[in-house]
Amino acid sequence: MLRFLRRKPPVPAKPVCLIEPRSAAKGVILNGEVGAGKTTILLELMREWARAEERVHFACTTVKPTDADDYERLLRKAGRDPLRITADGSFRISPFIHELTRPGGGARNLSSLHQDLLEVISRSDSSRTETFWKSITEETNLYAFELAHLVRGSRARYSDVADVIMSIPQSADEAASDSFRTSTKCGQFLADAYAVDPKKATVIADHFLKRLPAVGEKARGAAVTGAMQSIQPFITPPISNIVDGVPTHTVADLLDRDTIWAIDTHTYGKNGLAMQLILAWLCMEEVLRRKGDFDYLCLVRDEYGHTAFAERDIRTQSTGRSQKFIGLSAIQSIPTLESQLGGDLEAATDAKALYGLHVHKIMCRQSDQPTAEMNANIIGHERKMFFSGGSQNRPHQEPEWWDMFGVGEQQTFGFNQQWHFRCPPITFQTLKAGGPEFDFEVEAIVYDGSDNFFRHSFFQR
């Protein structure tokens, strides 16, 4: 009796990602010249991860006005419903209240955020803030934040902080006057603070009424100017629409869904950059603090040099893998990144550290020789054997027994070993860059941090 076995239907193969989310948590960075197809590849990676078996949420920064539309179109095609963050007032979040009310938070953390923010938005002049000025500015911000929150609680706003800073007395005589206590925001808030918590109010008053007026006009002016510069983006419309009023979202909300930060730097300038930076830093810190079961968060930063800040980015990239943080970044070249970080020796060190911390590297067409050579060195060298041979004429010697024609020549043979690039720098200048010229094909060298690298094609159509 014959037994017929029913054949099981084939199981459809799972889609294979170029880089799986679990591996991408080591960091992914793209580099290539202008028009090399970096955005094409970045969007392709997002498309793959949006459909991956492991859930990935995206937080997308924007530089160009068209970035937000590109991200939203891609995510909606993948069946997602992204939240588009704009400055029209429909989305509101308060970094001020978040930092002063979360477990472990406080005014010092918020002041540090704003001091780092000041470093980024003012680094185009290639200068670094001296320690003294940085310290006095940070302390001024700290006590202004504490005073506003102590008096107004969850109703505190950045505008309250600005009013306090701008009314700090210029001298000890002004600080002791009745007009200061009754007609200035700083004086009124201090009086209210003593009624709430005399101990905290005393510490704040010592800074505003004693230390600052005593350091001299120049130091006081620098402290007030620096403190105001760090919060200026958040008291100026339209960015102030995002941080003023009752918050509609928390930082934790940004980790659990797709968000597009449609406050691009081309349209909103440094104020838009400041808003994106503080959102990115708050999300990065929240990612490192979360516990339990959670999904991946991919922070997408095309034109990464605009929003890069080594101290915070290195800390997150170094420890974010276990917290399911994916840093997806794109730069043009290493010298460009160095220039965007400040252009000095420290910036050069930071640029190499940031580039090295992203383990996965996707190397597009590159005309910058230092970057091409760095890429070639990262991929590594291999040992090659070279052989040479020839003959040598010996007219004054008897022919050897094997020299049947009597020509008197001796055969020579030699070999040597040399180290050569596994992927020479010239390779990066020959990659296809998309568009009609290359039949809309983009090529890149994909390197995963081990001995593996390969050439891969992406198509723009």
Secondary structure, DSSP 8 states (H G I E B T S, - for coil): -----------------SS-HHHHTT-EEEE--TTSSHHHHHHHHHHHHHTSSS-EEEEE--SSTTHHHHHHHHHHHTT---EEE-SSSSS---HHHHHHHSTT--HHHHHHHHHHHHHHHTGGGS----HHHHHHHHHHHHHHHHHHHHHHGGG--HHHHHHHHHT--SSHHHHHSHHHHHHSHHHHHHHHHHHH-HHHHHHHHIIIIIIHHHS-HHHHHHHHHHHHHHHGGGTSTTTHHHHSSS-S--HHHHHSS-EEE---HHHHHHHHHHHHHHHHHHHHHHHHH--SS--EEEEEESSGGGT--HHHHHHHHHH-GGGTEEEEEEES-HHHHHHHTTSSHHHHHHHHHHHHH--EEEE-----HHHHHHHHHHH-EEEEEEEEEEEEE-TTS---TT-TT---EEEEEEEEEEEEESS-GGGGGSS-B-TGGGTTEEEEEEE-SSS-EEEEEEE--
